[in-house]
């Protein structure tokens, strides 16, 4: 007898595309928002400030998502956001060795992590 296994995606489990889409929607909503300030310069400054916060939140969420993916390959792999460069860095931090493996956009790091053999080859080199 054959049984069908159905996997249900957890509501908190997001893909990189989901995370990017959410950041895009927030940014679009930010710029469509109507402000009540007298000056258009003050309004633009507030929108730019909110945009920076949205970008930081996007990179933090992407780094958290990618760290979970990296930990499945090796428990010492982490992904950290670099807000100034608007990218993330894949790091290997064991008790004896620490090194940065790759600096790139979140989607590039995700495609790299989708090939665990390449990640392990770099770690073992």
Contact map, one row per residue, 1 for C-alpha under 8 A:
11100000000000000000000000000000000000000000000000000000000000000000000000000000000000000000000000000000000000000000000000000
11110000000000000000000000000000000000000000000000000000000000000000000000000000000000000000000000000000000000000000000000000
11111000000000000000000000000000000000000000000000000000000000000000000000000000000000000000000000000000000000000000000000000
01111100000000000000000000000000000000000000000000000000000000000000000000000000000000000000000000000000000000000000000000000
00111110000000000000000000000000000000000000000000000000000000000000000000000000000000000000000000000000000000000000000000000
00011111000000000000000000000000000000000000000000000000000000000000000000000000000000000000000000000000000000000000000000000
00001111100000000000000000000000000000000000000000000000000000000000000000000000000000000000000000000000000000000000000000000
00000111110000000000000000000000000000000000000000000000000000000000000000000000000000000000000000000000000000000000000000000
00000011111010000000000000000000000000000000000000000000000000000000000000000000000000000000000000000000000000000000000000000
00000001111110000000000000000000000000000000000000000000000000000000000000000000000000000000000000000000000000000000000000000
00000000111111000000000000000000000000000000000000000000000000000000000000000000000000000000000000000000000000000000000000000
00000000011111000000000000000000000000000000000000000000000000000000000000000000000000000000000000000000000000000000000000000
00000000111111100000000000000000000000000000000000000000000000000000000000000000000000000000000000000000000000000000000000000
00000000001111111110000000000000000000000000000000000000000000001000000000000000000000000000000000000000000000000000000000000
00000000000011111110000000000000000000000000000000000000000000001000000000000000000000000000000000000000000000000000000000000
00000000000001111111000000000000000000000000000000000000000001001000000000000000000000000000000000000000011001000000000000000
00000000000001111111100000000000000000000000000000000000000000000000000000000000000000000000000000000000000000000000000000000
00000000000001111111110000000000000000000000000000000000000000000000000000000000000000000000000000000000000000000000000000000
00000000000001111111111000000000000000000000000000000000010011000000000000000000000000000000000000000000000000000000000000000
00000000000000011111111100000000000000000000000000000000010000000000000000000000000000000000000000000000000000000000000000000
00000000000000001111111110000000000000000000000000000000000000000000000000000000000000000000000000000000000000000000000000000
00000000000000000111111111000000000000000000000000000000000000000000000000000000000000000000000000000000000000000000000000000
00000000000000000011111111100000000000000000000000000110110000000000000000000000000000000000000000000000000000000000000000000
00000000000000000001111111110000000000000000000000000000000000000000000000000000000000000000000000000000000000000000000000000
00000000000000000000111111111000000000000000000000000000000000000000000000000000000000000000000000000000000000000000000000000
00000000000000000000011111111100000000000000000000000100000000000000000000000000000000000000000000000000000000000000000000000
00000000000000000000001111111110000000000000000000100100000000000000000000000000000000000000000000000000000000000000000000000
00000000000000000000000111111111000000000000000000000000000000000000000000000000000000000000000000000000000000000000000000000
00000000000000000000000011111111100000000000000000000000000000000000000000000000000000000000000000000000000000000000000000000
00000000000000000000000001111111100000000000001001100000000000000000000000000000000000000000000000000000000000000000000000000
00000000000000000000000000111111100000000000001000000000000000000000000000000000000000000000000000000000000000000000000000000
00000000000000000000000000011111110000000000000000000000000000000000000000000000000000000000000000000000000000000000000000000
00000000000000000000000000001111111000000000000000000000000000000000000000000000000000000000000000000000000000000000000000000
00000000000000000000000000000001111100000000000000000000000000000000000000000000000000000000000000000000000000000000000000000
00000000000000000000000000000000111110000010000000000000000000000000000000000000000000000000000000000000000000000000000000000
00000000000000000000000000000000011111000010000000000000000000000000000000000000000000000000000000000000000000000000000000000
00000000000000000000000000000000001111110110000000000000000000000000000000000000000000000000000000000000000000000000000000000
00000000000000000000000000000000000111110100000000000000000000000000000000000000000000000000000000000000000000000000000000000
00000000000000000000000000000000000011111110000000000000000000000000000000000000000000000000000000000000000000000000000000000
00000000000000000000000000000000000011111111000000000000000000000000000000000000000000000000000000000000000000000000000000000
00000000000000000000000000000000000000111111100000000000000000000000000000000000000000000000000000000000000000000000000000000
00000000000000000000000000000000000011111111110000000000000000000000000000000000000000000000000000000000000000000000000000000
00000000000000000000000000000000001110111111111000000000000000000000000000000000000000000000000000000000000000000000000000000
00000000000000000000000000000000000000011111111100000000000000000000000000000000000000000000000000000000000000000000000000000
00000000000000000000000000000000000000001111111110000000000000000000000000000000000000000000000000000000000000000000000000000
00000000000000000000000000000000000000000111111111000000000000000000000000000000000000000000000000000000000000000000000000000
00000000000000000000000000000110000000000011111111100000000000000000000000000000000000000000000000000000000000000000000000000
00000000000000000000000000000000000000000001111111110000000000000000000000000000000000000000000000000000000000000000000000000
00000000000000000000000000000000000000000000111111111000000000000000000000000000000000000000000000000000000000000000000000000
00000000000000000000000000000100000000000000011111111100000000000000000000000000000000000000000000000000000000000000000000000
00000000000000000000000000100100000000000000001111111110000000000000000000000000000000000000000000000000000000000000000000000
00000000000000000000000000000000000000000000000111111111000000000000000000000000000000000000000000000000000000000000000000000
00000000000000000000000000000000000000000000000011111111100000000000000000000000000000000000000000000000000000000000000000000
00000000000000000000001001100000000000000000000001111111110000000000000000000000000000000000000000000000000000000000000000000
00000000000000000000001000000000000000000000000000111111111000000000000000000000001001000000000000000000000000000000000000000
00000000000000000000000000000000000000000000000000011111111100000000000000000000001000000000000000000000000000000000000000000
00000000000000000000001000000000000000000000000000001111111110000000000000000000000000000000000000000000000000000000000000000
00000000000000000011001000000000000000000000000000000111111111000000000000000000000000000000000000000000000000000000000000000
00000000000000000000000000000000000000000000000000000011111111100000000000000000111001110000000000000000010000000000000000000
00000000000000000000000000000000000000000000000000000001111111110000000000000001100000000000000000000000000000000000000000000
00000000000000000010000000000000000000000000000000000000111111111000000000000000000000000000000000000000000000000000000000000
00000000000000010010000000000000000000000000000000000000011111111100000000000000000000000000000000000000010000000000000000000
00000000000000000000000000000000000000000000000000000000001111111110000000000011100000010000000000000000010000000000000000000
00000000000000000000000000000000000000000000000000000000000111111111000000000011000000000000000000000000000000000000000000000
00000000000001110000000000000000000000000000000000000000000011111111100000000000000000000000000000000000000000000000000000000
00000000000000000000000000000000000000000000000000000000000001111111110000000110000000000000000000000000010011000000000000000
00000000000000000000000000000000000000000000000000000000000000111111111000001110000000000000000000000000000000000000000000000
00000000000000000000000000000000000000000000000000000000000000011111111100000000000000000000000000000000000000000000000000000
00000000000000000000000000000000000000000000000000000000000000001111111110000000000000000000000000000000000000001000000000000
00000000000000000000000000000000000000000000000000000000000000000111111111101110000000000000000000000000000000001000000000000
00000000000000000000000000000000000000000000000000000000000000000011111111111100000000000000000000000000000000000000000000000
00000000000000000000000000000000000000000000000000000000000000000001111111100000000000000000000000000000000000000000000000000
00000000000000000000000000000000000000000000000000000000000000000000111111101000000000000000000000000000000000000001000100000
00000000000000000000000000000000000000000000000000000000000000000000011111111000000000000000000000000000000000000000000000000
00000000000000000000000000000000000000000000000000000000000000000000011111111000000000000000000000000000000000000000000000000
00000000000000000000000000000000000000000000000000000000000000000000001001111100000000000001110000000000000000000000000000000
00000000000000000000000000000000000000000000000000000000000000000010011011111110000000000111100000000000000000000000000000000
00000000000000000000000000000000000000000000000000000000000000000110011000011111000000000111100000000000000000000000000000000
00000000000000000000000000000000000000000000000000000000000000110110010000001111100000011110000000000000000000000000000000000
00000000000000000000000000000000000000000000000000000000000100110000000000000111110000011110000000000000000000000000000000000
00000000000000000000000000000000000000000000000000000000001100100000000000000011111001111000000000000000000000000000000000000
00000000000000000000000000000000000000000000000000000000001000000000000000000001111111111000000000000000000000000000000000000
00000000000000000000000000000000000000000000000000000011001000000000000000000000111111100000000000000000000000000000000000000
00000000000000000000000000000000000000000000000000000000000000000000000000000000011111000000000000000000000000000000000000000
00000000000000000000000000000000000000000000000000000000000000000000000000000000011111100000000000000000000000000000000000000
00000000000000000000000000000000000000000000000000000010001000000000000000000000111111110000000000000000100000000000000000000
00000000000000000000000000000000000000000000000000000000001000000000000000000000111011111000000000000011110000000000000000000
00000000000000000000000000000000000000000000000000000000001000100000000000000011110001111100000000000011110010000000000000000
00000000000000000000000000000000000000000000000000000000000000000000000000000011110000111110000000011111000010000000000000000
00000000000000000000000000000000000000000000000000000000000000000000000000001111000000011111000000011110000010000000000000000
00000000000000000000000000000000000000000000000000000000000000000000000000001111000000001111100001111100000000000000000000000
00000000000000000000000000000000000000000000000000000000000000000000000000011100000000000111110011111000000000000000000000000
00000000000000000000000000000000000000000000000000000000000000000000000000011100000000000011111111100000000000000000000000000
00000000000000000000000000000000000000000000000000000000000000000000000000010000000000000001111111000000000000000000000000000
00000000000000000000000000000000000000000000000000000000000000000000000000000000000000000000111111000000000000000000000000000
00000000000000000000000000000000000000000000000000000000000000000000000000000000000000000000111111000000000000000000000000000
00000000000000000000000000000000000000000000000000000000000000000000000000000000000000000001111111100000000000000000000000000
00000000000000000000000000000000000000000000000000000000000000000000000000000000000000000011111111110000000000000000000000000
00000000000000000000000000000000000000000000000000000000000000000000000000000000000000000011100011111000000000000000000000000
00000000000000000000000000000000000000000000000000000000000000000000000000000000000000001111000001111110000000000000000000000
00000000000000000000000000000000000000000000000000000000000000000000000000000000000000001111000000111110000000000000000001000
00000000000000000000000000000000000000000000000000000000000000000000000000000000000000001110000000011111000010000000000000000
00000000000000000000000000000000000000000000000000000000000000000000000000000000000000111100000000011111100010000000000000000
00000000000000000000000000000000000000000000000000000000000000000000000000000000000000111000000000000111110110000000000000000
00000000000000000000000000000000000000000000000000000000000000000000000000000000000001110000000000000011111110000000000000000
00000000000000010000000000000000000000000000000000000000001001100100000000000000000000110000000000000001111111000000000000000
00000000000000010000000000000000000000000000000000000000000000000000000000000000000000000000000000000000111111100000000000000
00000000000000000000000000000000000000000000000000000000000000000000000000000000000000000000000000000001111111110000000000000
00000000000000000000000000000000000000000000000000000000000000000100000000000000000000011100000000000111111111111000000000000
00000000000000010000000000000000000000000000000000000000000000000100000000000000000000000000000000000000011111111100000000000
00000000000000000000000000000000000000000000000000000000000000000000000000000000000000000000000000000000001111111110000000000
00000000000000000000000000000000000000000000000000000000000000000000000000000000000000000000000000000000000111111111011000000
00000000000000000000000000000000000000000000000000000000000000000000110000000000000000000000000000000000000011111111001000000
00000000000000000000000000000000000000000000000000000000000000000000000000000000000000000000000000000000000001111111000000000
00000000000000000000000000000000000000000000000000000000000000000000000000000000000000000000000000000000000000111111111000000
00000000000000000000000000000000000000000000000000000000000000000000000010000000000000000000000000000000000000011111111100000
00000000000000000000000000000000000000000000000000000000000000000000000000000000000000000000000000000000000000000011111110000
00000000000000000000000000000000000000000000000000000000000000000000000000000000000000000000000000000000000000010011111111000
00000000000000000000000000000000000000000000000000000000000000000000000000000000000000000000000000000000000000011011111111100
00000000000000000000000000000000000000000000000000000000000000000000000010000000000000000000000000000000000000000001111111110
00000000000000000000000000000000000000000000000000000000000000000000000000000000000000000000000000000000000000000000111111111
00000000000000000000000000000000000000000000000000000000000000000000000000000000000000000000000000001000000000000000011111111
00000000000000000000000000000000000000000000000000000000000000000000000000000000000000000000000000000000000000000000001111111
00000000000000000000000000000000000000000000000000000000000000000000000000000000000000000000000000000000000000000000000111111
00000000000000000000000000000000000000000000000000000000000000000000000000000000000000000000000000000000000000000000000011111
